[in-house]
Amino acid sequence: MRPSRAVVTLWSVVLIALVVLELAEVTHVFTFPISAVLGDPISLVVSLVFTSIVAFIGAIFIGIYTSARLLGPRGFTPFEEEMLQMRSEVHELKVAVERLGARPPATDETRARSPPR
């Protein structure tokens, strides 16, 4: 199942916006003085709650991904095992037929000389 073009575009825009925001933080283009942050306790609480919610959602997604990878099937299904076994049997038959084809045809003289089985 492939995601629609709108979903891919939306997540691409979100990802690009977050990268631009991070670069602005690292280069000090976007920096608040500490007094402005501590001076307004409501904005401090709102930013802490927002950050906590985003971190919680990210942790859920990471947990879902890792649990799906760890608990997913690892070996072959019974059908795949049967197909692999059938493939080896077909290969053995092919080799046996090639050996029969490489043997010279039996003539009346060779049949008379060979001992009966």
C-alpha positions in Angstrom: 0.0 0.0 0.0 1.6 3.3 -1.1 0.8 6.6 0.6 -1.0 9.2 -1.5 0.9 12.1 -3.0 -0.8 14.6 -0.6 0.4 12.7 2.5 4.0 12.5 1.1 3.9 16.3 0.3 2.5 17.1 3.7 5.2 15.2 5.6 7.9 16.6 3.3 6.8 20.1 4.1 6.8 19.3 7.9 10.2 17.8 7.7 11.7 20.7 5.7 10.2 23.2 8.2 11.7 21.3 11.1 15.1 21.2 9.5 15.0 25.0 8.7 13.9 25.7 12.3 16.8 23.5 13.7 19.3 25.3 11.4 18.0 28.7 12.7 18.5 27.5 16.3 22.0 26.3 15.6 23.1 29.4 13.8 21.5 31.7 16.5 19.2 33.3 14.0 16.2 32.2 16.2 17.1 32.6 19.9 15.1 33.9 22.8 16.9 35.5 25.8 16.5 33.5 29.0 14.9 36.4 30.8 12.0 36.5 28.3 11.4 32.8 28.8 11.5 32.8 32.6 9.6 36.2 32.7 6.5 34.7 31.1 5.6 31.5 32.9 2.5 30.8 30.7 4.7 30.5 27.6 7.1 28.3 29.5 4.3 25.9 30.5 2.8 25.9 27.0 6.2 25.2 25.4 7.0 22.4 27.9 3.6 20.8 27.4 3.9 21.0 23.6 7.4 19.5 23.7 6.2 16.7 25.9 3.3 15.9 23.7 5.5 15.8 20.6 8.1 13.7 22.4 5.3 11.3 23.5 3.9 10.9 20.0 7.4 10.3 18.7 8.1 7.7 21.3 4.8 5.9 20.4 5.8 5.8 16.7 9.2 4.5 17.5 7.7 1.9 19.8 5.3 0.7 17.2 8.0 0.5 14.6 10.4 -1.5 16.8 7.8 -3.8 18.1 6.6 -4.5 14.5 10.2 -5.3 13.5 10.9 -7.5 16.5 7.6 -9.4 16.6 7.3 -9.9 12.8 7.8 -13.3 11.2 11.4 -14.1 10.6 11.4 -17.5 8.9 9.8 -18.9 5.8 6.1 -19.7 5.8 5.1 -23.3 5.3 4.2 -22.5 1.7 7.7 -21.0 1.0 9.4 -24.0 2.6 7.4 -26.4 0.4 8.3 -24.3 -2.7 12.0 -24.4 -1.8 11.8 -28.2 -1.3 10.1 -28.6 -4.6 12.8 -26.4 -6.3 15.5 -28.7 -4.9 13.6 -31.8 -6.2 13.2 -30.3 -9.6 16.9 -29.5 -9.7 17.7 -33.1 -8.8 15.4 -34.4 -11.5 17.0 -32.0 -14.0 20.5 -33.3 -13.1 19.3 -36.9 -13.4 17.8 -36.3 -16.8 21.0 -34.6 -18.0 23.0 -37.6 -16.9 20.6 -39.9 -18.8 21.0 -37.8 -21.9 24.8 -37.8 -21.7 24.9 -41.6 -21.6 25.3 -43.2 -25.1 22.3 -45.1 -26.3 22.3 -48.8 -25.7 22.7 -51.1 -28.7 21.9 -54.8 -29.0 25.6 -55.7 -28.5 25.9 -53.7 -25.3 22.7 -55.2 -24.0 23.9 -58.7 -24.6 27.2 -58.0 -22.8 25.7 -56.3 -19.8 24.7 -58.5 -16.9 21.0 -58.6 -16.0 20.0 -56.7 -13.0 
